[in-house]
């Protein structure tokens, strides 16, 4: 039985946080150990250039994200783990796809429309002010990431579903013109996918500067958890766990029995300080062993680089011959010796 190909990428613009871990990294790590699946996991450093003009930040983020996946136990024997920029065929495929993609399709991309709408709120502003072609056309680069390896399934959040639909549209157009080359990918939106709230009660995001870094030292982790905003209910007053940031984060780490117990504590009026201590201990118990491995990996970047290069070799063993085939399909002479 052929394995199902699953693909996930993380943009290298910051330090992995609890939201990344619960929503994407932990499920992907578990999937990497499933023999029925062929996982492709990559550091999306070309995507990072769209919104980050700080080379040192992109480089450091790449190191930290790779160390995170390895420290958490990614099975690199089963998974293909690589850096996007180490697979140059992705950019060649991006151009091929760009040439069959309708501008109207890109006009409908949520990120582009949001940027235009923000510009239009300022009277007299050019609707496209400050919008780069990277932002405008990045759904095509994302499509190339997916279609290069003919991924069957792409785990995404709700805000990314449109990009998978676009990838399907682009693949269908290419297939119609040049023959059947691409599998149409499916978006996978897990019913229980965790979307955590941050320190200020909004979605945990680097954009909001409200994250809790995954591998913060214990003292800093406790301090950040203590900073999470809560309401003014006093100890002893019943509290509603639904919509509570503390409960939402705890829910991503606890088992059903523990959740039932905490719901009871909320009904009995648990103090916010006590709940923050419970949350700290729960997170720290799960993260502490991997934190030690993470710190060791950061001190051995050569090992991280070795793993990424091994992954790139696996990826290019697929991408090189596939792009040669696509070159022939579109009428471009294949590269001799590839």
Residue pairs with C-beta under 8 A, 6 or more apart in sequence:
1 36
3 35
3 36
3 37
3 38
4 36
4 37
4 38
4 152
4 153
5 37
5 38
5 39
5 40
5 149
5 150
5 151
5 152
5 153
6 31
6 37
6 38
6 39
6 40
6 151
6 152
6 153
6 154
6 155
6 188
7 39
7 40
7 41
7 42
7 145
7 146
7 149
7 151
7 153
7 154
7 185
8 24
8 28
8 39
8 40
8 41
8 42
8 154
8 155
9 41
9 42
9 43
9 44
9 47
9 84
9 145
10 16
10 20
10 24
10 25
10 42
10 43
10 44
10 65
11 44
11 47
11 48
12 43
12 44
12 45
12 47
12 48
12 58
12 61
12 62
12 65
13 48
13 51
13 52
13 57
13 58
13 61
13 206
14 57
14 61
14 206
14 211
15 61
15 64
15 211
15 213
15 214
16 25
16 64
16 65
16 68
16 213
16 214
16 215
17 204
17 206
17 211
17 212
17 213
17 214
18 196
18 204
18 211
18 212
18 213
18 214
18 249
18 252
18 283
19 194
19 195
19 196
19 198
19 203
19 204
19 205
19 211
20 214
21 68
21 72
21 214
22 194
22 196
22 252
22 253
23 157
23 193
23 194
23 195
23 196
24 155
25 68
25 69
25 72
26 72
27 155
27 190
27 193
28 39
28 41
28 69
28 74
28 155
29 69
29 72
29 73
29 74
31 37
31 39
32 39
32 41
32 74
32 75
32 76
32 78
32 79
33 75
33 78
34 78
35 78
37 78
38 78
38 80
39 78
39 79
39 80
40 79
40 80
40 82
40 149
40 151
40 315
41 69
41 74
41 79
41 80
41 81
41 82
42 81
42 82
42 83
42 84
42 87
42 145
42 315
43 62
43 65
43 66
43 82
43 83
43 84
43 308
44 84
44 145
45 58
45 62
45 83
45 84
45 85
46 84
46 85
46 90
46 91
46 141
47 84
47 138
47 141
47 142
48 58
48 61
49 58
49 134
50 132
50 134
50 135
50 138
51 135
52 58
62 83
63 298
63 301
63 304
64 298
66 81
66 83
66 304
66 307
66 308
67 294
67 297
67 298
67 304
68 214
68 215
68 294
69 81
70 76
70 293
70 297
70 304
70 307
71 215
71 290
71 291
71 293
71 294
71 297
72 290
73 290
74 81
76 307
76 310
76 311
79 311
80 149
80 311
80 314
80 315
81 307
81 308
81 311
82 308
82 311
82 312
82 314
82 315
83 308
83 311
83 312
84 90
84 145
86 308
86 309
86 311
86 312
86 315
86 316
87 148
87 312
87 315
87 316
87 319
89 148
89 316
89 319
89 320
89 322
89 323
90 141
90 144
90 145
90 148
90 319
91 144
92 323
93 144
93 147
93 148
93 319
93 323
93 326
94 140
94 141
94 143
94 144
96 174
96 326
96 330
97 140
97 143
97 144
97 147
97 170
97 174
98 137
98 140
100 170
100 173
100 174
100 177
101 137
101 140
101 170
101 173
102 173
105 166
105 169
105 170
106 112
106 136
106 137
106 139
106 140
107 113
108 162
109 136
109 139
109 162
109 163
109 166
110 159
110 162
111 135
111 138
112 131
112 135
112 136
115 130
115 131
115 135
116 127
116 128
116 131
119 125
119 126
119 127
119 128
119 129
119 130
119 131
120 127
139 162
139 163
139 166
139 167
140 170
142 163
142 166
142 167
143 163
143 166
143 167
143 170
143 171
146 154
146 164
146 167
146 185
147 167
147 170
147 171
147 182
147 183
147 185
148 318
148 319
148 322
149 315
149 318
149 319
150 182
150 183
151 183
151 185
152 183
152 185
152 186
153 185
153 186
153 187
153 188
154 164
154 167
154 185
154 186
154 187
154 188
155 188
155 189
155 190
155 193
156 163
156 164
156 187
156 188
156 189
157 189
157 193
157 195
158 189
160 187
161 187
161 189
164 185
164 186
164 187
165 187
167 185
168 184
168 185
171 182
171 183
171 184
171 185
172 184
174 181
174 182
175 181
175 182
178 326
178 329
178 330
179 329
181 325
181 326
181 329
194 251
194 252
195 203
196 203
196 204
196 248
196 249
196 252
197 203
197 204
197 245
197 248
197 249
198 204
198 205
198 208
198 210
198 211
198 212
198 245
199 210
199 211
199 212
199 224
199 227
199 228
199 229
199 245
200 208
200 210
200 229
201 229
201 245
202 208
202 210
204 210
204 211
204 212
205 211
212 221
212 224
212 225
213 224
214 287
215 287
215 290
215 291
215 294
215 295
216 224
217 291
218 284
218 288
221 280
221 283
221 284
221 287
222 280
225 276
225 279
225 280
225 283
226 273
226 276
228 245
228 246
228 249
228 276
229 245
230 244
230 245
230 246
230 272
231 239
233 239
233 269
233 272
234 269
235 269
235 270
235 271
235 272
235 274
236 269
237 269
238 266
238 267
238 268
238 269
239 266
239 267
239 269
239 270
240 266
241 247
241 262
241 263
241 266
244 266
246 272
246 275
246 276
246 279
247 262
247 266
247 275
249 279
249 283
250 259
250 262
250 275
250 278
250 279
250 282
251 259
253 282
253 283
253 286
254 262
254 282
258 282
262 270
262 275
262 278
265 275
297 303
297 304
320 338
321 338
324 334
324 335
324 338
327 333
327 334
327 335
328 334
